Amino acid sequence: MEIGDLKKTIDLKKAAQEMYELMYKLYPICRSITGDGFRETLRIIQDYIPLTMHEIPTGTRVFDWTVPEEWNIKDAYVKNSKGERVIDFKESNLHVVGYSVPVHTRMPLSELKKHLHTLPGHPDWIPYRTSYYKENWGFCLSHNKFLELQEDTYEVYIDSTLKEGYLTYGEYFIKGRVSEEVLLSCHACHPSLCNDNVSGIVLTSLLGRYLSSLSLRYSYRILFIPGTVGSITWLSLNEAGVSKIKHGLVVTCVGDPGISTYKRSRIGKAEIDVAVEHVLKHSGDSYKVVDFSPYGYDERQYCSPGFNLPVGCLQRTPHGEYPEYHTSADNCDFVKPEYLADSFFKYLSVLNILENNKTYLNTNPKCEPQLGKRGLYTSTGGQSHAVVDQMALLWALNFSDGQHTLLDIAEKSGVRFDEIYEASCALLRTGLLEEQSL
């Protein structure tokens, strides 16, 4: 089976339910850019696809960066003088600033406030904060809880470790008929944040499982990495092979109710850019396309000038543009199965174009060949359902000159890629087209 066949037969409701069930397993885990929470996440993904886990030691130089110390946490709280936990890590892993160093002390409220983070504009939400590369500690809480704190002496406890260990990432490689690769990259380092990026993890996991059962033209490399330092580490360790990456997508924020948004690669008009925009344009849904900028997710590493890979980012609402972003409101109620299913189908549609976007040569280029005698026209003229097929056939014939890909023809004609592809298959069967090599 090929991706096009899967598109026609897949049960999207079932796929959405599978993603949603996996999301509920992953959501509670306290993840960070290193540590046991990240490993636990990868082990759960291994139930879906056979990930290889890589461990890169602390101190490893990766271009201008260094693999950091490994962080793990068991418990954390702030207690009042009555022994009551007024802030409790066990209630939400967002309560502790990521990478907080261990601490056990007592202090007055005036001193404690220097280490507290809230969102006054959303007083019931807990913010998400980190301090990866500067030793610090802190707690996050809702602003309403903050206002309830009384003048008192508080016990502050963070049972964490920050020591030499490893940066872990997961990799799954699916060998296709050619060595050129499609890269799917997903950051998997955030704790209980559902859209950013548990949604990306579950979509990528299910996509990998489906791809593994298909007949594929391209090879596929799927990465589950910590954000920023993970992609930098992977690129540093695999620099010799990145030239094989012909197309790529960063998978993130795919489960929220916003419209689909595509951030182009730095190249801007790479095949992946045209393919994604074509899918969105013909989806019937509202969408947005933005140019590349050196801010965002891991696309900015893949598209750095020393690599300039054709990697874009297909998401729904971009980071920072929905109020729930990096807060406790980015939970399992915010992400819905129907939005995961819609994103999943759009990813399949993009990959289907990449798999089938070939270049053909018209073997009978002097005037139109007679299609009727080859069974390519309906015997009854004037039928409306035949018009699209006819136009797709004519466009495919006219521009199959060895210079235009099927996607070029679809874009030039305004006809959906799937229809141009079906027309090309029909013409190929009758000998009117022949495939050109890559």
N, C-alpha and C positions, 0 to 999 in steps of 0.2 A: 504494500500500500504506500502511496505517496501522499504528500501533505495536501494536495488538492482533493484526493479521495477522502482524507480525514475531515477536511472542511465540510464536505457534503454530508458526512455521516455522523459526526460527533454529536453526542448528547450534551449540550452546553449546561443544562440544569444539573446533570450528574457531575460534570467537571466542576461547576461552581460549588456544589456541595462538598466535593472532595477537598477543594481549596479551603473552604470555610472550616471543615473539620480539622485540617492541618493547622490552620490559623489559630484555633483555640488551643491546640497543643503548644504552639510556639509562643503565644502572646505572653504568658506569665514569666518566661525565663529572663533572668537578669543577664543581659549580654553587654559586652563592651568590645573594644578593639582587640583585646586579648582575653584569655582566661577560660575558665571551665564552662561558663554560660555559652560562649561561642562554640566550644566543642560539643556541648550537649545538643545545641541546635543542629550542628552538622550530622551528629549521630542519628537524630530523628529524620533528617533529610535522606540519610542512607537507606531508610525503609522504602523510599520512593525511587531513588536512583543510586547507582554504585559509585558514590563520591570517593575520591582519593583525598585524604587529609594530609596536608603538608605543615610541618612545624619548623619555623624559622627562628633561630636563637636570638635572644636579647643581645643587642650590641652589633648585629649584622648591619654593615653599611649598605644602604640601598639608595644609590645616587646621592643626593644631598641630605638624606635622612638617615636615621638610625632606628632599627627595630627597638621599641621601648621595652621597659620592664613589664612583666606580666602582672595584671591586677585581678584579684579575687576578693570577694566579700561574703561573709557568713551572716552578719547581723549588724544592725545599727539602730540607735534610738536616741531620743532626748526625753529625759524623765524630769518631772517637777519634784519638789521637795516631799510630796506625798508618795513618790514612787510610781506615779502614773506615766505611761508612755504618751507624751503629747505629740511626738513624731515617731513613726514606727516603720522601719524599712520592710518589715514583714507584711504590712498592709499594702504597700506599693513600692516597687523597686525604684520608682522615680524620686522617692523621698531623699535619696542620697545623691549628691553630686558625683558623677562618674569619675573614677580614679581618685576618690578621696583617700588620703593617707590615714593610717590608723590613729585613733585618738581616744583617750579616756580621761576626762577631766571634769571639773565643775566650774561654772562661771555664772555671773549675773546675767539677766536678760539683756542689759545694755551691750555686753560683750558678745553674747550669742547672736544678737541681731546682725552683727557684721558677717555672719556665716549663713544667713538665711536668704532664700530667694523665693519671691512670690510673683503673681500676676495681678496687680490691682485692677486691671481692665477686665479680667475674667476671674472674679474672686473665689469661685468654687473649683478652679482647675489647679493642678500641680504642674509647675513647669519642669522641663527636662534641661539639665545643665551638666557640663563636663569640665574637667581640668586635666586633659591628657598630658600636657607637656610642661606643666608647672605644678610642683607639689603644693597641694592645698587640700582643704576639706570643707564640706558644707552640706546643708540640708535644703530641700525644696518642700514647700507646703502650700496649701491654698491660702489666699490672702485672708479669707474669713477665719481660718484656724490661727493665722498669725495674729489677727486682731484680738483673739481670745487669750493670748498668752499674758499671764500676770507677772508682776514684778516678783521675782523669786530667784533662788539659786538652782540651776539646772545641771543635771548629770548628762554629759555628752559622751556617747560611746559609738565608735565605729570599729568593728572587728573586720578589718581588711588586711590584705597583704599586697605589697608592691615590691617585687623582687625579680631576680633573673629568672627567665622562663622562655616562653615562645610566643610568637605571633602565628596563629593558625589560620589556614584558609582551605576551602574545599574546591576540588576541580573534577569535572567530569568531561571526558573526551569521547565523542561519537565519531567514528571514522566513516566518511562518505566515499563516494566514487572518485573524488578529486582531493588533492591535499590542501587546497585553499579552504580557509576556515570562516565560519560565522561565529563571532564572539557574543555571548550573552553574559553580562556581568551584573551581579547583584550584591549590594552591600548588606551584610547580615549582622551588623554590630550594635544596632540600637536595642535597648531593653523594651519595656512594654509600650511600644508605639506601633499601632496596628497598620496604618497606611504607610508610614515611613519607619520600617520597611518590611514588616511581616507580610504585607500584601505582595511585595516583590518576591520575597522568598517563596511563598506558596505558588505563585504563578510560574516562576522559573522552575520550581521542582516538578510541577505537573507537566510543564512544557517539555522538560528533559525526559520525563518518563514516556510521553507520547512519541517524541522524536526517536527514541531508542528503538521503537518498534517499526519504524518506517524505512522505506528505501530512499536514501538521501544522496543528492548530488554533492553537496558540500559536506565537509567535516564540521562538527560543531564543538566548540569549547565553552563550557559553562563554568563560571566562577562564582563562588560565594566567599566574599572577602570583607574584611573590615574596611570602612570607608577611608579614603585618601591614602593612608599608609599602606593599606592592603594592595591597592592597584599599583602604587609606586613599587612595592616589594615584588609583586608579580612581574611587572615590566622589567625591573632590574635583573631578576633571576632568569627571565625568558627572552631577553632582548634579541638573541640570535634568531628566534623563531617568529617574531611578531610580523615579519613581512608576509607571512602566510594569511594574515587576517585581512580578508577582502571586504567584509561587512561586520558591523557590530552595533549592539544596542545595550544601553544601561537600563536596567529594569527597576523602577521605583515608583512609589505612590500610584498604584494601579487600581485601588479599590474604593476611592472616594467618589462622591456623587457629581463631581465637576466634569466638564467636557475634556475630551482627549487633547493633550498638548504635546507637540513634538519640538524638541530642541535639535536643530540641525548640527551635523558635525562641523568641525572647523573648515573642512573642504567646502561645505555648503551645498554642492550639487553632486555629491557622491551618489552612487547607485542606491545606497540605503536611504538617503534623503529623499530621492525621487520616489522610491517604492513606498515609504511611509506616507508621504504626502498624497500619493495616488490613492492609497487605502483610505485615508481620512476623507479625502475629497469625494469618494464614491460610497462612503459609509451611510450617507443620509443623515448623519448627526452633525451638530455644531462642533467645531474644533478650532484649535489655534496652532500656528507654527511660528516659532521664534528662531532667530539666528543664534549661532554659537556665541557664548561669552565664557571667559575663563573663570567662572564662578558657578558652583552648583555641586554636582555629584562627581563620580569618577570619570565621566566623559572628559573632564578637563585634564586628567592625566593621560588618557589614551590619545587625546587631541593636542597634547603639548607639542611645541614646534619640532622637538627632536624625534617625535614619532608621527604625528599628524595622521593618525589612523582614521579610517572612515567609520567613526562610531558616534551615533546620536543617542538621544535619550527620549524614549516614548513613555509618557506618564499621563496622568489625568491632571489634577491641579498641581502646579509646580510648588516646590518647597517655599514656605513662607507666605504663600498666597491664600492659605485657608487658616482661619483663626485657631483651629485645633492643632496645627502643626507644632510639634515638640511640646505637647502638653498631655496631661492625663485624659483629655477629651478625645484624643486620637486612640480610640478603643474599639472593641469588637462591635459596638453599636454604630460606630461611624462608618465602618467598611461594610458594604452590602454584597451579597452573592451576585446580584445582577450586574454590578459594576465590575466585579472580578471577571465574570463571564464575558462581558463586552470587551474588556481589555485583552483577555485571553484570545478571543476570536480575532481581534485586530492584529495581535502578534502572529497568530497562525497565518493570517492573510498576507502580512508582510513577508514572512518566510516563504510562503507559497510563490510569491513573485520572484524572490531571489532564486529559488530553486529552478524556476521555469523560464527565467528571463534569458533566452538564448537568441542567437542571431541566425537567420535563415537566408537562403538564396533562392529566388524564384527561378525555376528551371525552364520556364516558358515565358520569358520577359517581354517578348515582342507582341504587344497588344494583349487584351484580356483573353485568357484561355476560355474555352467553352465549359462552363461549370455544370450545366444541366446534364450533359451526357456522362458526367462523372458522379451524378447523384448528389451534387452539392446545392442544387436549387430545388425548392418544392415544385411539384408539377403544376400547382395551381397558383397563378399570379395574383398579386394584390393582397395576399394574406399578411396582416400586420405583424404576426409573430416571426415571419421570415425576414422582415426588413433588417432587424439588428444583425442577424446571422449574415445576411448578404453584405451589409456594410462592413462588418468585421472581416469577411472574406476578401472584399475588395481592398481594404486598407492593408491587410496582411500581405496580399499579393503585391500590391504596388510598392510597398516600402521594404519588402524582403529583398534587399539589394546587397546584402552582405555588410551594410554600413549601419543599419538600424536594428537595435534590439526590439524584442516584443514590447518592452516597457516604453521605449521611444515611440513606437507606433501607437500604443495606447494613449500616451500623453498627447501626441500630435493629433490623433483622431477624436479624442474625448470619449472614446469607447472604453468600458471597463477592461482591465487587464485580463480577467477571466474569460471574457468573450473573445478577445484577440487570441488568447492562448488556445481556446477550443477551436477557433477557426484555423489556427496554424496546425493543430493536430490533424484536422480533417484534410487540409491541403497536403500535409506530409504523407498521410495514408494514400493519397492518390498520386503521389510522385511529383506534385507541382511545387513542393519546397524540398530543399535539402539543408540539413543543419551544417552550420559553419563551426569549426573547432574554436575553442577558447583562445 
